Amino acid sequence: MRFPETTRVGTQAHNDAVRRLEAAEAEQHQRIEAHRAAQGTERERDAAESLAAAEEQVAAREAWVKWVERGY
């Protein structure tokens, strides 16, 4: 049995999810720049780890937005 989908676009939950995604994307962009700047230095590994964490956060936030939009 499947429950009907009810979109939640435009709700406070959706707006919050989109805002969090945008913040995660901004953080990811900063981590990309930091990683580029750190290439070839002793900070490169830490920068790569921070970038990977930021990428995971963006993926999680994207999934959450889709989940909210589908109304599950």
Secondary structure, DSSP 8 states (H G I E B T S, - for coil): --------TTSHHHHHHHHHHHHHHHHHHHHHHHHHHHTTSTTHHHHHHHHHHHHHHHHHHHHHHHHHHHT-
